[in-house]
Amino acid sequence: NTQAFIQALNQSSLCQSSNWRLPSESELMTLLVYNDDNPLINLNYFPNTQPKPYWTSMGHKDNDDVAIDVPFFYGGTNGSDKSFDSYIRAVSDVK
């Protein structure tokens, strides 16, 4: 699950950082590049991005079983049941 993954990432001190987290909806949407490429992202900076949804840290305001994800195959945002598989892009705040 995402919480266990982020916890393990922080314990590993990847890139000498221990404050990894899921991005907010707006943070993840800033990576979208609307063009004819699929996935909708600059692959020079994010070469392994899949044309699939990526989880955000945001839950759905009306349903605790739904989380907001950003699909990198058409952009925008979506709400998906937390039991569905989606990708994770962890972010870390600058100290």
Secondary structure as the mmCIF struct_conf table of DSSP 4:
data_model
#
loop_
_struct_conf.conf_type_id
_struct_conf.id
_struct_conf.beg_label_comp_id
_struct_conf.beg_label_asym_id
_struct_conf.beg_label_seq_id
_struct_conf.end_label_comp_id
_struct_conf.end_label_asym_id
_struct_conf.end_label_seq_id
HELX_RH_AL_P HELX_RH_AL_P1 THR A 2 SER A 12
TURN_TY1_P TURN_TY1_P1 SER A 13 SER A 13
HELX_RH_3T_P HELX_RH_3T_P1 LEU A 14 GLN A 16
STRN STRN1 TRP A 20 ARG A 21
HELX_LH_PP_P HELX_LH_PP_P1 LEU A 22 SER A 24
HELX_RH_AL_P HELX_RH_AL_P2 GLU A 25 MET A 29
TURN_TY1_P TURN_TY1_P2 THR A 30 LEU A 31
BEND BEND1 ASN A 35 ASP A 36
BEND BEND2 ASN A 38 ILE A 41
TURN_TY1_P TURN_TY1_P3 LEU A 43 TYR A 45
BEND BEND3 PHE A 46 PHE A 46
TURN_TY1_P TURN_TY1_P4 PRO A 47 ASN A 48
BEND BEND4 PRO A 51 LYS A 52
STRN STRN2 PRO A 53 HIS A 60
TURN_TY1_P TURN_TY1_P5 LYS A 61 ASP A 62
STRN STRN3 ASN A 63 PRO A 71
TURN_TY1_P TURN_TY1_P6 PHE A 72 TYR A 74
BEND BEND5 GLY A 76 GLY A 76
STRN STRN4 ASN A 78 ASP A 81
TURN_TY1_P TURN_TY1_P7 LYS A 82 SER A 83
BEND BEND6 PHE A 84 PHE A 84
STRN STRN5 TYR A 87 TYR A 87
STRN STRN6 VAL A 91 SER A 92
#
